[in-house]
Amino acid sequence: MKQILIILTAMASLFFSKNPEKLATVEQVDIDKYSGTWYEIARLPNSFEKDMKCVTATYSLKDNGKIKVLNRGFVPGSSGKWKNARGTAWVPDEQFPGRLKVTFFWPFAGDYYIMVLDEEYQYALVGDPSRKYLWVLARHPSLDQAKYNKLLEHAQKEGFDIQQILEVEQDCD
């Protein structure tokens, strides 16, 4: 009887738990409109952007249909230098245009899921299904507080730990 109870409990927890691989994304993305520079307003901490400020991501469409990616950020302190990372993004499944793959070091690619995108392409919320990575992006170095709060609320509902969010300084020349 005890074994049956354990099995039923395990099955119930699998049935009712949120699948970490599922993450809702926008249904439409116009890559031409998405292209250009985005300012990183906030992010979950990650090793590749440690201590960076003035972070931007610039996207442009390549002739082959893929997306050129240039991430840029300033590392303050004694080194005081700009870091750049160049990569490529693409939509692996046209049925899900908000789910992109991005690579900076071939053959390794990460998920870039556009969860929220303003109709005017002025701000976006991007994350990945593991809930380890999250970015609030905007076309300008700052974002209206009400919109920012709404994006964080959405992220929290999707299972992201917004208590860990870092607001990114955009005070570089």
N, C-alpha and C positions, 0 to 999 in steps of 0.2 A: 504494500500500500504506500509506503514511504517513497519508493522509487517512482511509482506512478505520479504521485504528487509533485515530485521534483521535475519529472519529464513535462507534466502539464504546465508547471510554473515557467519552465524554460521556454516551452512553445508559446505561451502567452506573452512572455517578455519579447520574444522575437516578432510576434504578430503585432503587438501594440507599440513597439519602439519605432522611432523615426529612423528610416533608412538613411545613413549618412551619405550615400551616393546620390540621393535625390535632392535636387536644388532647383527651384523654379527660376526660369530665365525669361527675358523679354521674348516676344514672339517675332519681332521684326527689328532688324538693324540695317541701316543704310550705311555701308562702310565709307562711302564718300563723305557723308555728313559726320560720321564718327572720326574721320581722319582729322589730323591737326594736333595741337598741343592741349593736354589736360594737366591741370595742377592737382597734385595729391594733397587733399585736405586732411585726410586722416587715414590711418591704417592699423591693422593688428601688427604687433611686433614680429619681425622676421630677421633672419641673420644677414640677408643680402642688402638690407637697407638700414642696418644698425647705425644709429646716431645721425642719419642723414636728415637734412632739411632742404628746403627749396626743391623738392622732388617734382619732376615733370615726366610725363610719358607722351611721346609724339608718334603718331601713327600716320602712315601714308601707304596708299595702294601701289603694289608692284605691278609690272606688266603681266606677270604670270597669274594674277588674281590673289596672290598672298599679300600679307600686310607687313610692311617694314615697321619695326619697333625700335625706338630709341628712348631708353630710360636714362634720366640724368638727375643727379643729386649732389649736394655739397656736403662734405664731411668737415665740420668745424674742428678746431683744436690746433695742435701744433703743425699738423700736415696741411690743414686748410686747403683742401683741393676738391675739384669737381671729379666725379666718377661717372662714366658712361657705360651703359650696357646695350649692345645692339642685338636684336633678335628678329625672329619671324613669327607671325601668327597666321592662322588659317581657320576656316570653319570646316571641321571634319564631316559634318552631317548637315546638309542644306535644310533639313526639316527642323533643325534647331539652330537658327542663325545667332542666337545669343550665347551659344556654347562654343567658345574658341579654344584652340590649343596654341600655346606659345612656347617657343624654344629659344634659349640663349646659348645652349651647349648641346649641339646635336650629338646623340639621338634622343636626349632627354627633353621631354615636353611636359608642361604643366597645364592645368585647366584654368581658363579665364572665362568665368561665367558672368555675363552682364545680367544682373538681377533686376535693376531698375535703371531706366533711361528716360530722361526728360524728353518730352515731345520735340522740344527745340534743340536737343542735344547740348544742353548747357550744364548738366550734371548727371552723374552715373554712380551706381553702386555695383562693385565688382567683387566677386569672391570665388571660392572653389568648394567643391562638394565635401571636402574633409573638414571644412569650417576652420582651417588653420590660417587661411589668408583672406584678407578683406581690405578693400580700398574704397574710400569716398573720393570721387574725382569731380572736378569742375573746370570750366573753361577759363575761370578767373582765379586769382590767388586766394580768394575767400568765397564763402558760401553763406547765404542767408541762414540764420540760426534755426528758423522754423523748418526749412528744407533739410538742413543737416540733421536735426532731431528726428524728422520723419524717416530719413534714410537709416539712421541708427536703430530706430524702432523696428523697421522692416528687417534689418539684419538680425536683431534679437529674436524676432518671431521665427526667423529661419534657422535659429540655433547657434548663432555666432555669439561669442563671449565679448560683448561690447564693453564690459568693465575693463578690459585690457587695451582698449583703443588708444592710440597715440595721435594727438593732433599735430600736424606737420607745420612747422614754421615756414612761411613763404616770404622771408624778409631779405632775400639776397638781391643784389643788383643784376 
